[in-house]
Amino acid sequence: MAAPRTRSAARARHAREPNYPLRRTLVALAAVAVVAVVAAIAWVAIDAAGGGSAATPPASSSAAYLGPAGVVAPWVLDENRQPGTTAWKIPSSVPYGAIEGFADHTYASDGQTVGFYVTTRARSFRVEAFRMGWYQGTGARLVWSSPLEHGQVQPPCTHTAGINLVECASWHRSFSVALTPAFVQGDYLFKLVAGPRAQAYVPLTIWDPTSHATYLIVARTFTEEGWNAYGGYSYYQGVGPCAPGVPSYPVCNRARVVSFDRPYDTGDGASDFLGDEYPLVRYCEEQGLNVAYVSDVTIDAHPSIVAAHRVLLSLGHDESWSYRERVGLDSAMAHGLNVVFFGAASILRHVRLQPSPLGPDREVVDYRDSQEDPLNGHVSPYEVTGNTWSSPPTSWSAEAQVGEVYSGFLYPGAAAPMVVTDASSWLYRGTGLHDGSALPGVVRSDIDHYVGGVGLPANLEVLAHSPVPLASVYTNQGAWGAVTYSDLTYYTAPGTGSGVLDTGNNNWIDAMGVCPATGGCSASAIALQKMTGNILWLFGQGPAGHRLPARSNLATIRPPGS
């Protein structure tokens, strides 16, 4: 059965190596095809404050148009008018472990068949597939349900010593689902139910390979699996002692390879989906935004899919990226793609994929030490997994792309307010905030921080500069008196106009909350939702730098250099 549900307190996994010279490495790879996007979208003029109002929907019921929170797709509005249900929820009183499972795909599309592997002591169980969204505030729509399936206790998962790979590929397939057009693209939770005290989720992303939507929502399966300690091992913790004299970081008993062929050990089997992803998914669907759904594994297999969209939405705690995923992002940004990093520590860890006994792209490799990686010296350095992307032999920092550096993490339970730096920015339109306004509880978990240096964006704006008490945070990226800082930044790329916004902390999406229709959301959640709408409104119109180019305000940041 599963390892303990709580993540290890050893969140000091991000202690950074020395900064290597920042430079963009020329990629000796066949160019990724860029898809030209032509959309019939009615735009509204931007006023001096960067604001706008909803356009009149076009005569065609299927054409996208600009609304107050971004580009609207009528099909999303229609989808979310369908009857919803709260039956997708698992009560907090239900213990996890009485039923568990995983799918043999992380993403799939119409026409494919997905196999599910389930273990339970119950004689039978049923399955319900929920498309996650708004649905008049219920949060999901029931798309498919199964007959009663036969329950069984599956064989023990295997453990490969040395690399500490835990894999449940010896489990027997419990049932299969043939995907039909009824499975509209989106993020799904398959709910396993063996009784009132035996319930669990299996997540799955359904994608549309032909999508040219405005916004591309990317599920962070690399990061989720890297943190998954089912069976005792993740990239950040392991079972058993370390030998005397072995360095304590990264922990010696960590996994070097993890597998999608096992359940997630947290979130009732959904890992962090309900906190780091779902509130943004729900918000986008409530607004009817023109969204498409993929996972990071999708992009690794199909890098050109990124360039078919205007905006990539990187969700909370999106730290682990593959080389092909980065190539897809780089190629699309060279043609004006806008990017929102809704979490800190983005593009920090370096992973690659390899097959498992159940199929291709089912094992995720990250040795976190290039000297241990058996591919070191035998393949391109862009495939060798050091501790971070900045580590040799890859030495390809993402800081110039993200605009900030990863700077540490708040200890579990600690929080700090987000502090507004430039309330005149388009970001704060309609929020009523002013310079110095503080949004309580927004800054938690990992944080990013602006540090000047060669190769970093020259026109970067710091739009929130939030002090975090040193007593609440681990950092080795600078201290000013008794605090360090979490920064929210925006820059635009010269020429292409690509806009990049980094929220600077991992709690933005979770702090947006799920506001009931009757009200009751916190002031912080209301403000974050409005700011999110402002971001998606501007970024959805094409390269942000062509409309509202960033202009450096670093000279106004106090204390200087922070």
C-alpha positions in Angstrom: 0.0 0.0 0.0 1.0 3.7 -0.1 3.7 5.5 1.8 2.5 8.2 4.3 0.3 10.8 2.7 2.3 13.9 3.9 5.3 15.1 2.0 8.6 15.0 3.8 9.6 18.0 5.8 12.8 17.8 3.8 11.6 20.5 1.5 15.1 21.8 1.6 15.5 19.9 -1.7 16.1 23.1 -3.6 19.3 24.2 -1.9 21.0 25.6 -4.8 24.4 24.9 -6.3 26.7 27.9 -7.0 25.4 30.1 -9.8 27.0 29.3 -13.1 27.4 31.9 -15.8 24.1 32.8 -17.3 24.0 32.1 -21.0 21.5 30.7 -23.5 22.9 27.6 -25.2 22.5 27.1 -28.9 20.5 23.9 -29.3 21.9 21.6 -32.0 18.6 19.9 -32.7 16.3 19.7 -35.7 14.0 22.8 -35.6 10.6 22.3 -34.2 7.9 23.1 -36.7 6.0 26.2 -35.8 2.3 26.2 -36.4 0.9 29.4 -37.8 -2.2 30.4 -36.0 -5.0 32.3 -37.7 -8.0 33.1 -35.5 -11.0 35.3 -36.1 -11.1 37.1 -32.8 -12.7 40.4 -32.2 -10.3 42.5 -30.1 -11.2 45.6 -28.1 -8.9 48.7 -27.8 -6.7 49.0 -24.8 -7.1 52.2 -22.9 -4.3 54.2 -21.3 -4.5 52.1 -18.1 -4.3 48.9 -20.0 -8.0 48.1 -19.5 -10.8 47.0 -21.7 -14.3 45.7 -21.7 -16.1 42.7 -23.1 -16.6 42.7 -26.9 -19.9 41.9 -28.4 -19.9 38.2 -29.2 -19.6 37.6 -33.0 -22.5 36.5 -35.1 -21.0 33.0 -35.4 -21.8 31.0 -32.3 -18.5 29.2 -32.6 -16.1 32.1 -33.0 -13.9 33.2 -30.1 -14.1 36.7 -28.9 -12.5 38.9 -26.2 -14.2 39.1 -22.9 -13.3 40.9 -19.7 -11.1 38.0 -18.4 -9.6 36.9 -21.7 -10.5 35.2 -25.0 -13.8 33.4 -24.7 -14.7 30.2 -26.6 -18.5 29.6 -26.9 -17.9 25.8 -26.7 -16.4 26.2 -23.2 -19.4 28.3 -22.1 -21.8 25.7 -23.5 -19.9 22.8 -21.9 -20.1 24.5 -18.4 -23.9 25.0 -18.8 -24.3 21.3 -18.7 -25.5 19.7 -15.5 -22.7 19.4 -12.9 -22.4 17.5 -9.7 -20.5 17.6 -6.4 -20.3 13.8 -6.4 -16.7 14.0 -7.5 -15.6 15.1 -4.1 -14.1 12.7 -1.6 -14.9 13.7 2.0 -12.0 14.5 4.2 -13.1 11.9 6.6 -12.4 9.1 4.1 -9.0 7.5 4.8 -6.8 6.9 1.8 -5.4 3.5 1.1 -8.5 1.2 1.0 -8.5 1.5 -2.8 -5.7 2.8 -5.0 -4.9 2.9 -8.7 -3.2 4.3 -11.7 -3.7 4.6 -15.5 -1.4 3.4 -18.3 -1.6 6.9 -19.9 -0.9 10.3 -18.4 -2.7 11.9 -21.4 -4.9 10.5 -24.2 -7.3 11.5 -27.0 -10.4 10.4 -28.7 -10.0 6.9 -30.2 -7.5 5.7 -27.6 -8.1 3.0 -25.0 -6.8 3.7 -21.5 -6.1 0.8 -19.0 -6.5 1.2 -15.3 -4.8 -0.8 -12.6 -6.5 -0.9 -9.2 -5.8 -2.6 -5.9 -8.4 -3.1 -3.1 -9.6 -5.7 -0.6 -13.1 -4.9 -1.5 -14.9 -7.5 -3.6 -16.0 -4.9 -6.2 -15.8 -1.3 -7.1 -17.2 1.2 -9.6 -15.5 4.0 -11.5 -16.8 7.5 -12.4 -15.1 9.8 -14.8 -15.5 13.5 -14.0 -14.4 16.4 -16.3 -13.2 19.1 -14.0 -14.4 22.7 -14.5 -17.1 25.1 -13.3 -20.5 23.6 -14.1 -22.6 26.2 -12.2 -20.3 26.0 -9.2 -20.5 22.2 -8.7 -17.0 21.8 -10.0 -17.3 18.8 -12.4 -19.5 16.9 -14.8 -20.0 13.2 -14.8 -19.0 12.0 -18.2 -18.8 8.2 -17.8 -19.4 5.5 -15.2 -18.6 1.8 -15.2 -20.5 -1.2 -14.1 -19.3 -3.0 -11.0 -15.7 -4.1 -11.5 -14.0 -7.1 -9.8 -11.8 -6.0 -6.9 -8.4 -7.7 -6.1 -5.3 -7.2 -4.1 -2.5 -6.6 -6.6 1.0 -8.1 -6.3 3.6 -6.1 -4.4 5.3 -3.4 -6.5 8.9 -4.0 -7.4 11.9 -2.0 -6.1 15.1 -1.7 -8.1 18.0 -1.2 -5.7 20.5 1.5 -6.5 18.2 3.7 -8.5 15.3 3.1 -6.0 12.7 2.7 -8.7 9.3 1.6 -7.4 7.1 0.2 -10.1 3.7 -1.6 -10.1 3.9 -2.8 -13.7 3.2 -6.4 -12.4 -0.3 -5.4 -11.5 -3.2 -6.8 -13.5 -5.3 -4.5 -15.6 -8.6 -4.0 -13.8 -10.6 -2.3 -16.6 -10.3 -0.3 -19.7 -12.0 2.8 -21.1 -12.4 3.5 -24.8 -12.3 7.2 -25.3 -15.1 8.6 -27.4 -16.0 12.2 -28.4 -18.0 12.2 -25.1 -14.7 12.7 -23.4 -14.3 16.4 -24.2 -10.7 17.6 -23.8 -9.9 18.7 -20.3 -8.5 17.5 -16.9 -10.3 14.5 -15.6 -10.5 12.7 -12.2 -11.5 9.1 -12.4 -13.0 8.3 -9.0 -12.6 4.7 -7.7 -15.4 3.8 -5.3 -15.5 0.6 -3.3 -17.7 1.9 -0.5 -18.2 5.0 1.7 -14.8 4.4 3.3 -12.9 3.3 0.2 -12.5 6.0 -2.5 -9.6 7.4 -4.5 -8.7 9.4 -7.7 -6.8 8.6 -10.8 -6.0 11.8 -12.8 -5.9 11.8 -16.7 -5.6 14.7 -19.2 -7.7 14.4 -22.4 -6.1 16.5 -25.2 -7.0 17.6 -28.7 -4.1 17.1 -31.1 -5.6 19.6 -33.5 -6.1 22.4 -31.0 -5.4 26.0 -31.8 -6.9 27.5 -28.7 -5.7 30.7 -27.1 -4.5 29.2 -23.8 -2.6 26.0 -23.2 -3.0 24.6 -19.7 -0.1 22.2 -18.9 -0.5 19.5 -16.2 2.7 19.1 -14.2 3.0 15.3 -14.2 6.9 15.4 -14.1 6.8 17.3 -10.9 3.9 15.3 -9.4 5.7 12.0 -10.1 9.0 13.3 -8.8 7.4 14.1 -5.5 5.4 10.8 -5.4 6.8 8.7 -2.5 4.4 5.7 -3.1 6.4 2.6 -2.1 8.8 4.7 -0.1 10.9 6.6 -2.7 10.8 10.0 -4.5 13.4 12.3 -5.8 13.5 13.9 -2.3 13.2 11.1 0.1 13.8 7.4 0.5 13.8 4.5 2.9 16.8 3.3 4.9 20.0 4.9 6.1 22.8 6.5 4.2 26.4 5.2 4.4 28.8 7.1 6.7 30.4 10.0 5.0 27.9 10.2 2.1 26.9 13.8 1.5 23.5 14.7 2.9 22.3 16.6 -0.2 20.7 15.4 -2.3 19.6 12.6 0.1 21.5 9.4 -0.8 18.5 7.2 -0.5 16.4 9.1 -3.0 15.0 7.6 -6.2 16.9 8.3 -9.4 14.1 7.0 -11.6 10.4 7.2 -10.8 7.5 5.6 -12.6 4.0 6.6 -13.6 3.2 2.9 -13.1 2.1 3.4 -9.5 -0.6 5.4 -7.6 0.1 8.9 -6.2 0.6 8.8 -2.5 -1.1 12.1 -1.7 -4.3 14.0 -2.5 -6.4 10.9 -2.4 -4.5 9.8 -5.5 -4.7 13.1 -7.3 -1.4 14.4 -5.8 -1.5 18.2 -5.8 -4.0 18.7 -8.6 -6.7 20.1 -6.3 -4.4 22.8 -5.0 -1.8 23.6 -7.6 -4.0 23.2 -10.7 -7.7 22.9 -10.2 -8.6 26.5 -9.0 -7.1 27.9 -12.2 -8.8 25.3 -14.4 -12.1 26.1 -12.6 -11.6 29.8 -13.1 -10.8 29.5 -16.8 -13.8 27.3 -17.4 -16.1 29.6 -15.4 -15.0 32.5 -17.6 -15.5 30.4 -20.7 -11.9 31.0 -21.8 -10.6 29.4 -25.0 -8.5 26.7 -23.3 -6.7 23.5 -24.4 -5.3 20.9 -22.1 -2.1 18.9 -22.3 0.5 17.4 -19.9 4.2 18.0 -19.9 4.5 14.4 -21.2 2.4 15.5 -24.2 4.8 18.4 -25.0 7.8 16.1 -24.7 6.2 13.9 -27.3 4.8 16.7 -29.4 6.9 19.9 -28.9 5.3 21.8 -31.7 1.9 21.8 -30.0 3.0 24.7 -27.9 3.4 27.0 -30.9 -0.2 26.3 -31.9 -1.4 28.5 -29.0 -0.9 32.1 -27.8 -0.3 31.6 -24.1 1.3 28.8 -22.1 0.0 28.5 -18.6 2.6 26.8 -16.3 0.8 25.9 -13.1 1.9 25.8 -9.5 5.2 24.1 -8.6 6.1 23.3 -12.2 9.8 22.6 -11.4 10.6 19.5 -13.5 11.1 19.9 -17.3 12.5 17.8 -20.0 14.8 18.9 -22.8 12.2 18.4 -25.6 9.7 20.4 -23.5 12.1 23.3 -23.2 12.8 23.2 -26.9 9.1 23.4 -27.6 8.7 26.4 -25.3 11.8 28.2 -26.7 10.6 27.7 -30.3 7.2 29.0 -29.5 8.5 32.0 -27.6 10.7 32.9 -30.6 7.4 33.4 -32.4 5.7 35.5 -29.8 4.2 33.0 -27.3 3.3 34.6 -24.0 4.0 32.6 -20.8 2.6 32.7 -17.3 4.6 30.9 -14.6 1.9 30.6 -11.9 4.4 29.0 -9.5 8.0 29.4 -8.3 11.0 27.2 -9.0 9.8 26.7 -12.6 12.2 24.9 -15.0 14.5 24.1 -12.1 14.9 20.3 -12.3 16.0 18.4 -15.4 14.3 15.2 -16.3 14.0 12.8 -19.2 11.6 10.0 -20.1 12.2 6.3 -20.8 9.8 3.4 -21.3 8.5 1.1 -18.6 7.1 -2.5 -19.1 3.7 -0.9 -19.7 4.8 1.4 -22.5 6.8 4.4 -23.7 7.3 7.5 -21.6 6.3 5.9 -18.3 9.6 6.3 -16.3 11.0 9.7 -15.4 14.7 10.0 -14.9 16.5 12.5 -12.7 19.7 11.4 -11.1 20.2 14.9 -9.6 23.9 14.2 -10.0 25.5 14.1 -13.5 28.3 11.9 -12.2 25.8 9.2 -11.3 23.8 9.5 -14.6 24.9 6.6 -16.8 24.4 8.7 -19.9 26.9 11.3 -18.8 29.6 11.6 -21.5 27.8 9.3 -23.9 24.9 11.5 -25.2 24.1 15.2 -25.7 24.7 17.1 -22.4 21.1 18.3 -22.7 19.9 14.9 -21.7 22.2 14.4 -18.7 20.4 15.1 -15.4 22.4 17.2 -12.9 20.9 18.7 -9.8 19.4 21.6 -11.7 19.2 22.8 -15.3 22.0 25.2 -14.4 24.3 22.3 -13.3 27.0 21.0 -15.7 27.2 19.4 -18.2 23.9 20.9 -19.3 24.6 24.4 -17.8 21.4 25.8 -19.4 19.9 28.2 -16.8 16.2 29.1 -17.2 16.6 32.3 -15.2 16.9 34.5 -18.3 13.6 32.9 -19.6 11.7 33.0 -16.3 13.1 36.4 -15.3 14.0 35.4 -11.7 16.0 32.9 -9.7 14.7 30.2 -7.4 15.5 31.6 -4.0 14.2 29.2 -1.3 11.0 28.0 0.4 8.9 28.9 3.4 8.8 26.3 6.1 5.6 24.2 6.3 2.7 26.3 7.7 4.5 29.6 7.3 3.0 32.4 5.1 3.6 36.0 4.2 1.5 38.7 2.5 2.0 39.6 -1.1 3.0 43.3 -1.2 2.1 45.5 -4.2 5.0 47.5 -5.7 3.5 49.3 -8.7 -0.3 49.6 -8.4 -0.4 51.7 -11.7 0.4 48.5 -13.7 -2.2 46.9 -15.9 -1.9 43.9 -13.6 -3.9 45.7 -10.8 -6.6 47.2 -13.0 -9.9 47.0 -11.2 -8.5 45.6 -7.9 -8.6 48.8 -5.9 -5.1 48.0 -4.6 -2.4 50.7 -4.1 1.3 50.7 -3.6 2.1 49.0 -0.3 -1.2 47.0 -0.3 -0.7 43.6 1.3 -2.6 40.5 0.5 -2.4 38.2 3.5 -1.5 34.5 3.2 -0.6 34.6 -0.5 3.1 33.8 -0.3 3.8 30.2 0.8 6.0 27.3 -0.2 8.7 28.0 -2.8 9.6 31.5 -3.8 11.5 33.3 -6.7 13.5 36.5 -6.4 14.9 39.0 -8.9 18.7 39.1 -9.0 20.4 41.3 -11.6 22.9 39.7 -13.9 24.2 39.4 -17.4 21.6 37.9 -19.8 18.6 38.7 -17.6 15.8 40.8 -19.1 16.7 44.5 -19.1 13.1 45.7 -19.1 11.9 43.6 -16.2 9.3 45.1 -13.9 8.9 44.1 -10.3 5.1 44.3 -9.6 5.1 42.8 -6.2 8.1 42.8 -3.8 7.1 40.8 -0.7 9.3 40.6 2.4 9.5 37.2 4.0 10.9 36.9 7.5 14.1 34.9 7.6 12.7 32.9 10.6 10.0 31.5 8.2 12.2 30.7 5.2 15.2 28.8 3.9 17.2 30.8 1.4 20.8 31.2 0.3 19.9 33.9 -2.3 20.3 37.0 -0.1 19.0 38.6 3.0 18.2 42.3 3.8 18.0 42.8 7.5 15.7 40.2 8.9 14.0 39.4 5.6 14.4 38.1 2.1 11.9 38.7 -0.8 9.5 37.0 -3.1 9.0 38.9 -6.3 6.3 39.0 -8.9 7.9 40.1 -12.3 6.9 40.9 -15.9 9.1 41.4 -18.9 8.6 41.4 -22.7 11.1 40.1 -25.2 12.5 42.6 -27.8 11.4 41.9 -31.3 9.0 39.0 -30.7 7.0 40.8 -28.0 6.7 37.6 -26.0 5.4 38.5 -22.5 6.5 36.5 -19.4 5.0 36.9 -16.0 6.3 35.0 -13.0 4.2 35.1 -9.8 7.2 34.4 -7.6 5.6 31.9 -5.3 3.9 28.5 -5.4 0.7 29.5 -3.7 -1.0 31.8 -6.3 -3.4 29.2 -7.7 -4.3 27.7 -4.4 -4.8 31.1 -2.9 -7.2 32.0 -5.7 -9.5 29.6 -3.9 -12.9 28.3 -5.1 -15.3 31.1 -4.3 -18.9 30.1 -3.8 -21.6 31.9 -5.9 -23.0 33.3 -2.7 -19.8 35.0 -1.8 -17.5 34.5 1.2 -14.1 34.5 -0.6 -11.2 36.3 1.1 -10.0 39.7 -0.1 -6.8 38.0 -1.2 -8.7 35.4 -3.4 -10.9 38.1 -5.0 -7.8 40.2 -5.8 -5.9 37.3 -7.2 -8.8 36.2 -9.4 -9.1 39.8 -10.8 -5.3 39.9 -11.5 -5.4 36.5 -13.1 -8.2 37.8 -15.4 -6.1 40.8 -16.3 -3.1 38.6 -17.2 -5.2 36.3 -19.4 -6.9 39.3 -21.0 -3.7 40.9 -22.1 -1.7 37.8 -22.9 -4.6 36.3 -24.9 -4.4 39.0 -27.5 -1.0 38.0 -28.8 2.5 39.1 -28.0 2.1 41.3 -24.9 5.1 43.4 -25.8 3.3 44.7 -28.9 0.6 46.1 -26.7 2.0 46.8 -23.2 5.8 46.5 -23.3 7.5 46.1 -20.0 9.6 49.0 -18.7 12.2 48.4 -16.0 11.3 49.8 -12.6 14.3 48.3 -10.7 15.6 51.7 -9.7 12.4 52.2 -7.6 12.7 48.9 -5.7 13.6 49.3 -2.0 15.9 48.4 -0.5 18.1 48.7 -3.5 19.5 45.4 -4.9 16.9 43.4 -3.1 
